[in-house]
Amino acid sequence: MESVGGSFRVARVFGIDIEINLSWLLILVFITWTLADGVFPDQYDGWSTWAYWVVGAISAVLLFVTVLIHELAHALVAKRRGLPVPKITLFIFGGVSHLGRQPRTAGEEFAVAAAGPATSFVIAGVCAGVAVALLNGNEKVQAVFAYLASINVLLGVFNLIPGFPLDGGRVLRSIAWNRTHSFRRATRLAAGVGELIAYALMVGGLFFLLGGFVWNGVWFLFIGWFLLGAAKAESQQLQLDTILGRLRARNVMHDAFVTVPPGISVQEVVDDYMVANGERAVVVANDGSVAGILTVSDVQRVPREQWPQTPAQRVMTPREKVVTVGSETPALDVLHLLGERRLNQLPVLEGGRMVGLITRRELLDRVQLAERLAPEKDAGDETPPTPPPAEPHGQDGRDGA
Ligand SMILES: [Zn+2]
């Protein structure tokens, strides 16, 4: 799972980084405002304005704490079962626990997914108990616990909506996975149900809008749109996992890369290799040792009239700045790296020696071809494909190119 943009780390609990997204701070202010200006004044008379705001802010912060406990429940169950959990991000819809990999069994996925909503319901029960016990006590403290009880019931119910990436989507997938013994079929089913629910929410939102309930309408449309995107992303990720899951860098590279001497002019490289053979990158090497890589984007930075006098080595990306991967790096990691660094190609190293080149275009062509050839292939997929993690080699030149 990718991290959400604009997040900062606030704490580390049980070896898990806790991050807060900026969108959560907006929501915190928004919730404080709705509580101080609407909910509490409607329910409790006679407080000072100051009291409404303080109780509103305390309730909003405690809501934040209960969402964090919900996420920690997911994370701790995952960790107990040996799933790595590097971090938790709190953002506009609550939280995301980033799992280091997909669960291995239906039971594992069910336990991790169900732990969150179950915890929210337990928190709701405890807070309701405290609120009842305080009925004749301090009204403001009682108001906070009553609010936390009702909001945690809502949180539990909302998260049980069976659509990705909500917990309910994962609970549904784990049940389908247990029944069908196929991770792929279960994911397709859960993503399909998620899409249906997303459309239903959006249609509901339209009805609200037509009926004049603008806020409800906008909110339903927004959640529907968000769930639709998440369901589609989950299907696409599954497709990529299935196609690339078992492949390594050495399976998707081509070893017939072109090598040119450092002194060759940019004009010659363009004429003889790029235009003539469609190479998007050539390796610049001197006596077998790689000096760098010259790509189409490097060439484009040089004014055309200077191409004949400019030697390749002056405009190439030098070896210490070239991002490389090892030949055993999983193909999925290569694809992510290409996307993250906005690269069009990556040299593949083996024991410090360059053995091949992977281009983004070839990798994507391969994915498309595999999709066309085996769109419904379902055999041998009892477990989700999980390539063992392999660190891409850094671009600091430790591995040489
Ligand atoms: Zn959850």
Boltz pocket constraint, residues with backbone or C-beta under 6 A from the ligand:
constraints:
  - pocket:
      binder: B
      contacts: [[A, 70], [A, 71], [A, 74], [A, 95], [A, 113], [A, 116], [A, 117], [A, 159], [A, 167]]
      max_distance: 6.0
